[in-house]
């Protein structure tokens, strides 16, 4: 049992992942590492499977997060607040 991560749930990963659903409609945003300010990425909203495809114009290091707007939160439900994810974007290889 991985009590620290999954509570008293079995360590079987498939079983552990089945307790949650994909979140549709979450906004993906860039996070400024210095100020903590977030800026929505245009058209970066999760689909019905909770997936999103991102494209960046410039190579570099980016911090992203995801959130659900206040309008999307039903009564007595918790909002989505994704921890920061660091993304490394490299230049595309010439074909």
C-alpha positions in Angstrom: 0.0 0.0 0.0 1.2 3.5 -0.9 -0.6 5.4 1.9 1.4 8.6 1.2 0.3 8.8 -2.4 -2.9 6.8 -2.9 -4.2 6.6 0.7 -5.2 3.1 1.7 -5.6 2.1 -1.9 -3.8 -0.9 -3.4 -0.5 -0.2 -5.1 -1.8 -1.7 -8.3 -1.5 1.2 -10.7 -4.4 0.4 -12.9 -6.7 0.1 -9.9 -5.3 3.4 -8.5 -5.9 5.3 -11.7 -9.5 4.1 -12.0 -10.7 6.2 -9.1 -10.7 9.5 -11.1 -12.2 10.7 -14.4 -10.7 12.7 -17.2 -11.4 16.4 -16.8 -12.9 18.0 -19.9 -12.7 21.8 -20.3 -9.6 22.5 -18.2 -7.7 25.6 -19.3 -3.9 25.2 -19.8 -1.9 28.3 -18.9 1.7 29.5 -18.8 3.1 30.4 -15.4 5.7 33.2 -14.9 8.3 31.7 -12.7 9.2 35.1 -11.1 5.7 36.5 -10.4 3.5 33.4 -10.4 1.2 35.2 -12.9 -0.7 32.8 -15.2 -1.5 33.5 -18.8 -4.0 31.3 -20.6 -2.7 29.5 -23.7 -5.2 30.2 -26.5 -7.2 27.2 -27.6 -5.5 25.0 -25.0 -8.5 23.4 -23.4 -8.7 19.7 -22.5 -11.0 17.5 -24.5 -13.4 14.8 -23.3 -10.4 12.5 -22.6 -8.6 15.2 -20.6 -6.0 15.5 -23.3 -4.7 18.7 -25.0 -2.0 19.3 -27.7 0.3 22.2 -27.2 2.5 24.0 -29.7 5.2 26.6 -28.9 6.7 29.1 -31.3 10.1 29.3 -29.6 12.4 26.7 -28.0 12.9 27.1 -24.3 11.7 26.1 -20.8 8.1 26.7 -20.0 6.1 26.3 -16.8 2.4 25.3 -17.3 -0.6 24.6 -15.1 -4.2 23.7 -15.7 -7.3 25.0 -13.9 -11.1 24.9 -14.1 -12.8 28.2 -14.1 -15.2 29.2 -11.3 -18.1 29.0 -13.7 -17.3 25.3 -14.3 -17.2 24.2 -10.7 -20.4 22.6 -9.5 -21.6 23.1 -5.9 -19.5 21.2 -3.4 -17.0 20.0 -5.9 -13.3 20.8 -5.8 -11.6 22.8 -8.5 -8.8 21.4 -10.6 -5.5 22.9 -9.7 -2.6 21.2 -11.5 0.8 21.4 -10.0 3.4 23.1 -12.1 4.8 21.1 -15.0 8.1 22.1 -16.6 8.1 21.7 -20.4 11.3 21.7 -22.4 10.7 22.7 -26.1 13.5 22.1 -28.6 13.8 23.2 -32.2 12.3 20.8 -34.7 14.9 18.9 -36.7 14.9 19.8 -40.4 13.5 17.0 -42.6 
